[in-house]
């Protein structure tokens, strides 16, 4: 499936979950409300994050294609111009922040001495804001996909020209040990975010109410992968330095 389809499915699921959570909250079923609100918040933030990552990765891919494959600079210029005119990125950030604010105020409002209705107001505003910005992000994502498709078509033509003249296509670079280490460290840190939410938001700071499993296992495995990736990256850098000095 295309990225816009993934985002569409994620957005629809997030909106439905937010509506169900809101309905349960206003009906007074707070126990079930909080159980639904957490996955709803995760789905919504995940959808916004998908858009942000796609925008960042698209720019990086086009820059690498221009540097390594002689792709015309006009594609990156068109993408940058598109991003400068569209409000998808600030819309995604504001959507994430509104969900985070509503979640924090669920239990933080009494601590801060704010009225109990503060959470309901923040949650309602977050719901309305996300209902507004998610379609904006979807339209921007579809237009971005058109630019990527044009660049892919241009790369296909370059490949045809190379093969027709008897040349060889450049080999695709795989995942580097350094990149693997960075990803593993991100997972090791991110594995504790749900635990922190469950302890300090759902459990009101009671550490005994939430098990550290499976968060600690995921974190340990990720740290092992990070260490192996770092070791391999250092080994390759050392070999490269030795080869350069010998020549």
Secondary structure, DSSP 8 states (H G I E B T S, - for coil): --HHHHHHHHHHHHHHHHHHHHHHHHHT-HHHHHHHHHHHHHHHHHHHHHHHHHHHHHHHHHHHHHHHH---THHHHHHHHHHHH--HHHHHHHHHHHHHHHHHHHHHHHHTT--THHHHHHHHHHHHHHHHHHHHHHHHHHHHHHHHHHHHHHHHHHHHHHHHTT----------HHHHHHHHHHHHHHTTHHHHHIIIIISTT-GGGS--TTHHHHHHHHHHHHHHHHHHHHHHHHHHHHHHHH-
